[in-house]
Each structure stands twice: as structure tokens, then as C-alpha cells.
Amino acid sequence: MLDVQKIRKDFPILNRVVNGKPLIYFDNAATSQTPQQVIDVIVDYYSNYNANIHRGVHALSQEATDAYESARQKIQNHFNAEYAHEIIFTSGTTHGINLVANGFSSLLKEGDEVLVSALEHHSNIVPWQMLCERTGATLKVIPMNANGELVLSGFDVLLNERTKLVFVNHISNALGTINPIEYIIEKAHEFGAAILVDGAQSCPHLKPDVRALDVDFYVCSAHKVCGPTGIGMLYGKEEWLKKLPPYQGGGEMISEVTFEKTTYADLPHKFEAGTPNVCGGIAFGAAIDYMNAIGFKTIAQYENELLNYATAQLEQIEGLKIYGTAQEKTSVISFNVGNIHPYDIGTILDKMGIAVRTGHHCAQPIMDFYNIPGTIRASFMFYNTKAEIDTFITALKKAIMMLG
């Protein structure tokens, strides 16, 4: 059973006062907070063994290299990748997606088709549009329904022998929908298509097994899983990573350089040009350790309780409409109240110390589907409480009265 009060003591920021009120942080889908255990790892790195990695023979460089590669192995084990070199450190989910999109520029041609779901974040739409512009391939969209679920019959119709790539998020950042990626991966592979899954929103709540999923590419960001910003992970099957050309040129990604020709390093360094975010990588590993110590089954069970508790209370508020009512969803609630603009409610909630996200959540096609400018989004993590939800509901009712 999760001891939330004990866990909350690990997060210094939860002691903050904002606008004279204790902070209630419900913007976890944008970024999670960082426990002291991870902060300590960051401080320890810069205090004791800050050095560039892989190329140094001195003690600090060796220590930093060992810690960085140890973190890669932690991430490999967490996602159950077959090889550590299938884990590519990136600056985040967006970087990983662009790396793959760039690589496929030389593998696609006019007449090829790529599929993207209607539930995607802009970072899993725009790179594929750019890829299609470069190659002449055609982008097609897997439709969604009013509950915020993908229409799998529509997906089946779109698949054909011209389909080369499929892109879908594991969980929608705007609606919290958990997509049936097992089915999508299996069907895509029946047509020989590769598939990339955006795991930015799933990794804080679930523990993906990339081998069991048989996914070709999987991406995520550390800052969603209690780690630092500016670091993330691309998992790619070895066979695919060997096919893709390097994304950037520079130090570390080379084997040999002459003015006549350069040969490239083996995986994973082929895709890790330049000095990496060494501290970020090490802290990413520490964040994975922290969350695994709590346990993802425990986390999912508790967060589902928060989701159900908050949903039941929100549904009692007159004029409030929740967007995203999929049968399978995680602890994200997007809603509007009557004709009140989401920004106005979000601003008043902030005055009461409550952090929520307002706007289109980098998912404008979803907002267009519902014909709305945006939503108010409350997203919960395992360090949030039902008492915070009670305070949030009271504050929300006050905001509605003020704006109604």
C-alpha cells in the first residue's frame, strides 16, 4: 500500500507556498516533480565527479563514464530492452521522434504512406509532416471518437501494403486515454510497417516492456518520471538503429575521421554526437530507481483512485464537461465549465495556490475535433492526495461563481 504522506516528504517543492497558499501541483502531465533522492544525485555529480565521459583516462572521467553507462543499463533493464546499445540518450521525447523521422528520410519514397493517430501531441505530428514533405510520402490519420478513443476499425481500413510507418502515443497527454498499442503494433507488423510509440505520458504510470510489446521504437522523457529536464530516451530495435543514418555529426559518433571520409561509431554512440547531458543521464537512472522502489503497480492503483475520486466530484458540478471518457485512461482530467474560458479559471486557481494546465496542450487537432479552444487539465501523480482534490474542487467552485 502506498504511504503518500511518507512519499510527499521526499519532494521539497511540495512545501512551497504560492500566493499565500500551500502549493497543490496538478500539472504533472507537463512535468513531474523531483524527489530529494534524485536532487542529491545531481548535486553529488557536480560536487564530486563532474567530467566529460568516454574519452578521458583520468579518475573523474572514468567515474562519470561508469555512472552514465550504469544509468543506461538501468533504463535498459526497466524497459526490458535486449541490449544496452538499443537505449539512445536524447534530450527528450521530441528529440527521439525527430531522430527517427530524420533517419527515415532516406528510407521512404513517393507513394509510401505513414499513419499517425488523431490523439497525438504536436511533437508526434509535425516531424512526420516534415518527413512527408521531404520524401513525397502521404500522411494519414487514425480517427478518434467522442470518448477520446481511437477507432480501430478506421485504423484497419487505413493499413495497406504502402504503409511503412505508424506513430501513436501510449497515453494521450490531453485526454489521458490509454491506447491499445498491443493491437496497433501487431496489425502494423502484419503489413511490414515499423511503429514508433510516444511513451512520454505512459512511463510515469506504467512500466512498458518493449520486447513483450514488440515495438520498433519507443520514446520518453526523464522529466515526466521524477527526473531532470533535458534528458530522455529512444529505444530502437538493433536492426532498425543499424539501418538509420546518424542524426548529427560531431565528436563521439565517429569511428575514424579523415578529410576524405568519416566512418561512424557503433551503437549507441552513432546517435550521441557531442558532449551529452552526463548528469541528466545519471539522474534519469536514479529517478527510475526511485519509482521502481515504490512499484508501478502500486502507483497505478493509487493514481486510479485519485482519478475516480476527482472525476466523481467534478461530474457533480453543473455545466462542467469532461473531455476524454475512454474506458481505459490514466490520471488526467480535461474539462471546461460552460462558456468560461479555461485560462480565466486557471488564473484564479493559481491565485489559490493550485497549479493546473490550460490551453490546447500541444494537441490542437483534438481541440478542433471537439470544437473548443482548449481545456483545463488536472493531472495527478502518486504524491498527490484526496485532500488536495477536495481543496481543488472547493477552489474551482469559487472560481466558477466569480466568473459566472
C-alpha positions as CSV (number, residue, x, y, z in Angstrom):
1,M,0.0,0.0,0.0
2,L,1.3,3.5,-0.9
3,D,2.2,5.7,2.1
4,V,1.6,9.1,0.4
5,Q,2.5,11.2,3.4
6,K,5.8,9.5,3.7
7,I,6.4,9.9,-0.1
8,R,5.5,13.6,0.0
9,K,8.4,14.2,2.4
10,D,10.7,13.2,-0.5
11,F,9.6,16.2,-2.6
12,P,10.9,19.6,-1.2
13,I,8.8,21.6,-3.6
14,L,5.6,20.3,-2.1
15,N,6.4,22.5,0.9
16,R,6.2,25.7,-1.2
17,V,3.7,28.4,-0.6
18,V,2.2,30.0,-3.8
19,N,0.2,33.3,-3.5
20,G,-0.1,32.7,0.3
21,K,-1.5,29.2,-0.1
22,P,0.2,25.8,0.2
23,L,1.1,24.6,-3.3
24,I,-1.2,22.0,-4.9
25,Y,0.5,20.7,-8.0
26,F,-1.8,19.2,-10.6
27,D,0.3,19.9,-13.7
28,N,2.1,16.6,-13.7
29,A,1.4,15.7,-17.3
30,A,3.5,18.7,-18.3
31,T,6.3,17.8,-15.9
32,S,6.6,15.8,-12.7
33,Q,8.3,17.0,-9.5
34,T,11.7,15.7,-8.4
35,P,12.4,13.9,-5.2
36,Q,15.3,14.7,-2.9
37,Q,17.0,11.4,-3.8
38,V,17.4,12.5,-7.4
39,I,18.4,16.1,-6.5
40,D,21.1,14.6,-4.3
41,V,22.5,12.6,-7.2
42,I,22.6,15.8,-9.3
43,V,24.4,17.7,-6.5
44,D,26.8,14.8,-6.0
45,Y,27.8,14.7,-9.6
46,Y,28.7,18.4,-9.8
47,S,30.3,18.3,-6.4
48,N,32.5,15.3,-6.8
49,Y,33.0,13.9,-10.3
50,N,31.9,16.4,-13.0
51,A,33.9,15.4,-16.1
52,N,33.5,14.6,-19.7
53,I,32.9,10.9,-20.5
54,H,34.3,8.1,-22.6
55,R,37.5,9.9,-23.8
56,G,39.2,10.7,-20.5
57,V,41.8,8.5,-18.8
58,H,41.7,10.4,-15.5
59,A,39.7,9.2,-12.5
60,L,36.9,11.7,-12.7
61,S,36.2,10.9,-16.3
62,Q,36.2,7.2,-15.5
63,E,33.8,7.7,-12.6
64,A,31.4,9.8,-14.7
65,T,31.6,7.3,-17.6
66,D,30.8,4.4,-15.3
67,A,27.9,6.2,-13.7
68,Y,26.5,7.3,-17.1
69,E,26.7,3.8,-18.7
70,S,25.3,2.3,-15.5
71,A,22.3,4.6,-15.9
72,R,21.9,3.3,-19.5
73,Q,21.8,-0.3,-18.2
74,K,19.2,0.7,-15.5
75,I,17.0,2.1,-18.3
76,Q,17.6,-1.0,-20.5
77,N,16.5,-3.2,-17.6
78,H,13.5,-1.1,-16.8
79,F,12.2,-1.2,-20.3
80,N,13.4,-4.8,-20.9
81,A,15.4,-3.9,-24.0
82,E,17.5,-6.8,-25.2
83,Y,20.7,-4.8,-25.4
84,A,22.0,-1.7,-23.6
85,H,23.1,-0.2,-27.0
86,E,19.4,-0.1,-28.0
87,I,19.0,2.7,-25.5
88,I,19.9,6.0,-27.0
89,F,20.1,9.0,-24.7
90,T,18.3,12.1,-26.1
91,S,17.3,15.5,-24.9
92,G,13.7,14.2,-24.5
93,T,10.8,12.7,-26.3
94,T,10.8,15.3,-29.1
95,H,14.4,14.7,-29.9
96,G,13.9,10.9,-30.1
97,I,11.0,11.3,-32.5
98,N,12.9,13.7,-34.7
99,L,15.9,11.4,-34.7
100,V,13.8,8.6,-36.2
101,A,12.0,10.9,-38.6
102,N,15.3,12.2,-39.9
103,G,16.6,8.7,-40.3
104,F,13.6,7.6,-42.4
105,S,14.1,10.4,-44.9
106,S,16.4,8.1,-46.9
107,L,14.1,5.1,-46.5
108,L,10.8,6.5,-47.7
109,K,9.7,7.4,-51.3
110,E,6.7,9.0,-53.0
111,G,3.7,6.7,-52.8
112,D,4.6,5.4,-49.3
113,E,2.2,6.0,-46.5
114,V,2.6,6.8,-42.8
115,L,-0.1,6.7,-40.2
116,V,-0.4,8.9,-37.2
117,S,-3.2,8.9,-34.6
118,A,-5.7,11.7,-34.1
119,L,-4.7,11.8,-30.4
120,E,-1.1,12.9,-30.8
121,H,0.9,15.7,-29.3
122,H,2.3,18.1,-31.8
123,S,5.8,16.6,-31.4
124,N,4.4,13.3,-32.8
125,I,2.7,15.1,-35.7
126,V,4.9,17.8,-37.1
127,P,8.1,15.7,-37.6
128,W,6.1,13.3,-39.7
129,Q,4.6,16.1,-41.7
130,M,8.1,17.4,-42.4
131,L,9.2,13.8,-43.3
132,C,6.3,13.5,-45.8
133,E,7.2,16.9,-47.3
134,R,10.8,15.7,-47.8
135,T,10.0,12.3,-49.2
136,G,6.7,12.7,-51.0
137,A,5.1,10.1,-48.7
138,T,1.5,10.6,-47.6
139,L,0.3,11.2,-44.0
140,K,-3.0,9.6,-43.0
141,V,-4.8,9.9,-39.6
142,I,-6.2,7.2,-37.5
143,P,-9.6,8.6,-36.4
144,M,-10.9,9.1,-32.9
145,N,-14.4,9.1,-31.4
146,A,-16.2,11.4,-29.0
147,N,-15.0,9.5,-26.0
148,G,-11.4,10.2,-26.9
149,E,-10.7,6.7,-28.1
150,L,-9.1,5.6,-31.4
151,V,-11.4,4.0,-33.9
152,L,-9.6,0.7,-34.6
153,S,-11.9,-0.2,-37.5
154,G,-10.7,3.0,-39.1
155,F,-7.1,2.0,-38.4
156,D,-7.7,-1.4,-40.0
157,V,-9.0,0.3,-43.2
158,L,-6.0,2.6,-43.5
159,L,-3.4,-0.1,-43.2
160,N,-2.2,-1.5,-46.6
161,E,1.0,-2.6,-48.3
162,R,2.0,1.0,-48.8
163,T,2.0,1.7,-45.0
164,K,5.7,2.0,-43.9
165,L,5.4,3.7,-40.6
166,V,2.8,4.0,-37.8
167,F,3.0,6.6,-34.9
168,V,0.8,6.6,-31.8
169,N,1.1,7.7,-28.3
170,H,0.8,5.1,-25.5
171,I,-1.3,7.6,-23.4
172,S,-2.8,10.9,-24.6
173,N,-1.4,13.9,-22.8
174,A,-4.6,15.9,-23.4
175,L,-7.2,13.3,-22.5
176,G,-5.5,10.5,-20.5
177,T,-6.6,7.8,-22.9
178,I,-4.6,4.6,-22.8
179,N,-4.3,3.4,-26.4
180,P,-4.5,-0.3,-27.3
181,I,-0.9,-0.2,-28.6
182,E,-0.6,-4.0,-28.5
183,Y,-3.2,-4.4,-31.2
184,I,-1.8,-1.4,-33.2
185,I,1.7,-2.9,-33.1
186,E,0.5,-6.3,-34.1
187,K,-1.6,-5.1,-37.0
188,A,1.2,-2.7,-38.3
189,H,3.7,-5.6,-38.3
190,E,1.2,-7.7,-40.4
191,F,1.8,-5.2,-43.2
192,G,5.5,-4.9,-42.6
193,A,5.3,-1.4,-41.2
194,A,7.5,-0.1,-38.4
195,I,5.9,1.5,-35.4
196,L,7.0,4.3,-33.0
197,V,5.2,4.7,-29.7
198,D,5.4,8.0,-27.8
199,G,5.7,6.9,-24.2
200,A,6.1,10.4,-22.6
201,Q,2.8,10.1,-20.8
202,S,2.8,6.4,-20.1
203,C,6.2,6.0,-18.4
204,P,5.1,7.9,-15.2
205,H,2.2,5.5,-14.7
206,L,3.1,2.2,-16.4
207,K,6.2,0.0,-16.9
208,P,6.4,-0.7,-20.6
209,D,8.1,-3.9,-21.8
210,V,9.4,-3.1,-25.2
211,R,10.2,-6.8,-26.0
212,A,6.8,-8.0,-25.0
213,L,5.2,-5.2,-27.0
214,D,7.5,-6.0,-30.0
215,V,7.6,-2.2,-30.6
216,D,10.2,-0.9,-33.1
217,F,10.8,2.5,-31.4
218,Y,9.7,3.8,-28.0
219,V,10.5,7.3,-26.7
220,C,10.1,9.1,-23.3
221,S,11.4,12.0,-21.2
222,A,13.0,11.8,-17.8
223,H,11.2,14.9,-16.5
224,K,7.9,13.1,-16.6
225,V,9.2,10.3,-14.3
226,C,10.6,12.4,-11.5
227,G,13.9,13.1,-13.3
228,P,15.5,16.3,-14.6
229,T,14.6,18.2,-17.8
230,G,16.8,18.0,-20.9
231,I,17.3,14.2,-21.0
232,G,15.3,11.4,-22.5
233,M,15.5,8.0,-24.1
234,L,14.9,6.5,-27.5
235,Y,14.6,2.7,-27.6
236,G,15.1,1.2,-31.0
237,K,15.4,-2.4,-32.1
238,E,19.0,-3.0,-33.0
239,E,18.1,-3.9,-36.6
240,W,16.4,-0.6,-37.1
241,L,19.0,1.5,-35.4
242,K,21.7,0.0,-37.7
243,K,19.6,0.9,-40.8
244,L,19.1,4.6,-39.8
245,P,21.9,7.1,-40.6
246,P,23.4,9.3,-37.9
247,Y,21.2,12.2,-36.9
248,Q,24.0,14.6,-36.1
249,G,27.7,14.8,-36.8
250,G,30.5,15.6,-34.4
251,G,32.5,14.1,-31.6
252,E,31.8,10.7,-30.1
253,M,29.6,9.5,-33.0
254,I,32.7,8.7,-35.2
255,S,35.0,5.7,-35.6
256,E,37.6,7.4,-37.8
257,V,37.8,10.8,-39.4
258,T,39.8,11.9,-42.4
259,F,39.2,14.8,-44.8
260,E,38.4,12.2,-47.4
261,K,35.9,10.0,-45.4
262,T,34.4,9.5,-42.0
263,T,33.3,6.2,-40.6
264,Y,30.7,6.1,-37.8
265,A,30.8,4.6,-34.3
266,D,28.9,1.5,-33.3
267,L,25.6,1.8,-31.4
268,P,24.6,3.6,-29.2
269,H,27.3,6.3,-29.9
270,K,26.4,6.6,-33.5
271,F,23.4,8.7,-32.4
272,E,25.0,10.5,-29.5
273,A,27.1,13.3,-31.0
274,G,28.9,15.8,-28.8
275,T,29.2,16.1,-25.0
276,P,26.0,14.5,-23.6
277,N,23.9,15.6,-20.6
278,V,26.0,13.4,-18.4
279,C,24.4,14.5,-15.1
280,G,21.0,14.2,-16.6
281,G,21.6,10.7,-17.7
282,I,22.8,9.6,-14.3
283,A,19.9,11.4,-12.6
284,F,17.5,9.7,-15.1
285,G,18.7,6.4,-13.8
286,A,18.2,7.5,-10.2
287,A,14.7,8.6,-11.0
288,I,13.9,5.1,-12.5
289,D,15.3,3.6,-9.3
290,Y,13.1,5.8,-7.1
291,M,9.9,4.9,-9.0
292,N,10.7,1.2,-9.1
293,A,11.3,1.2,-5.4
294,I,7.7,2.4,-4.9
295,G,6.4,0.0,-7.6
296,F,4.4,0.8,-10.7
297,K,1.5,-1.5,-9.8
298,T,1.2,0.4,-6.5
299,I,1.5,3.7,-8.3
300,A,-1.1,2.8,-10.9
301,Q,-3.6,1.6,-8.3
302,Y,-3.3,4.7,-6.2
303,E,-3.5,7.1,-9.1
304,N,-6.6,5.3,-10.4
305,E,-8.2,6.0,-7.0
306,L,-7.3,9.7,-7.4
307,L,-8.7,9.7,-10.9
308,N,-12.0,8.2,-9.9
309,Y,-12.3,10.4,-6.8
310,A,-11.8,13.6,-8.7
311,T,-14.0,12.6,-11.6
312,A,-16.9,11.8,-9.3
313,Q,-16.7,15.2,-7.7
314,L,-16.2,17.1,-11.0
315,E,-19.3,15.4,-12.5
316,Q,-21.4,16.9,-9.8
317,I,-20.6,20.5,-10.9
318,E,-23.3,22.0,-13.0
319,G,-22.2,22.9,-16.5
320,L,-18.9,21.1,-16.3
321,K,-18.0,18.8,-19.2
322,I,-15.1,16.3,-19.1
323,Y,-13.4,15.6,-22.4
324,G,-11.8,12.2,-22.7
325,T,-14.0,9.5,-21.2
326,A,-12.3,6.4,-22.5
327,Q,-12.8,3.1,-20.7
328,E,-9.0,2.9,-20.3
329,K,-7.4,6.1,-19.1
330,T,-4.9,7.3,-16.6
331,S,-4.9,10.1,-14.1
332,V,-5.6,13.1,-16.4
333,I,-8.9,15.0,-16.5
334,S,-9.5,17.7,-19.1
335,F,-12.7,19.8,-18.7
336,N,-14.4,23.0,-19.4
337,V,-17.2,24.8,-17.5
338,G,-20.0,26.4,-19.6
339,N,-18.7,29.3,-21.7
340,I,-16.0,30.3,-19.2
341,H,-12.6,30.4,-20.9
342,P,-10.1,27.8,-19.5
343,Y,-7.4,30.5,-19.0
344,D,-9.7,32.5,-16.7
345,I,-10.3,29.6,-14.4
346,G,-6.7,28.6,-14.4
347,T,-5.6,32.1,-13.4
348,I,-8.0,32.2,-10.4
349,L,-6.9,28.7,-9.3
350,D,-3.3,29.8,-9.4
351,K,-4.2,32.7,-7.0
352,M,-5.4,29.9,-4.7
353,G,-2.1,28.0,-5.0
354,I,-3.3,25.4,-7.4
355,A,-1.3,24.6,-10.5
356,V,-3.3,23.2,-13.4
357,R,-2.6,23.5,-17.2
358,T,-4.9,25.4,-19.5
359,G,-4.9,25.7,-23.3
360,H,-4.7,23.2,-26.2
361,H,-1.9,21.1,-24.5
362,C,0.1,20.9,-27.8
363,A,-2.8,18.9,-29.2
364,Q,-4.7,21.3,-31.4
365,P,-6.3,18.6,-33.6
366,I,-8.0,17.2,-30.5
367,M,-9.4,20.6,-29.6
368,D,-10.5,21.1,-33.2
369,F,-12.3,17.7,-33.0
370,Y,-14.3,18.9,-30.0
371,N,-14.7,22.5,-31.5
372,I,-13.2,24.1,-28.4
373,P,-10.2,26.4,-27.9
374,G,-8.7,24.3,-25.1
375,T,-9.4,22.8,-21.7
376,I,-8.5,23.0,-18.1
377,R,-6.3,19.9,-17.4
378,A,-5.7,18.5,-13.9
379,S,-3.2,15.7,-13.9
380,F,-2.2,13.6,-10.8
381,M,0.8,11.7,-9.6
382,F,1.4,9.3,-6.7
383,Y,2.4,12.2,-4.4
384,N,-1.0,13.9,-4.7
385,T,-3.8,13.4,-2.2
386,K,-7.6,13.2,-2.0
387,A,-7.4,16.2,0.4
388,E,-5.7,18.2,-2.3
389,I,-8.5,17.2,-4.7
390,D,-11.1,18.4,-2.1
391,T,-9.3,21.8,-1.9
392,F,-9.2,22.0,-5.7
393,I,-12.9,21.3,-6.0
394,T,-13.8,24.0,-3.5
395,A,-11.5,26.5,-5.2
396,L,-12.9,25.5,-8.6
397,K,-16.5,26.2,-7.4
398,K,-15.4,29.6,-6.1
399,A,-13.8,30.4,-9.5
400,I,-16.9,29.5,-11.3
401,M,-19.0,31.7,-9.0
402,M,-16.6,34.6,-9.6
403,L,-16.7,34.2,-13.4
404,G,-20.3,33.0,-13.8
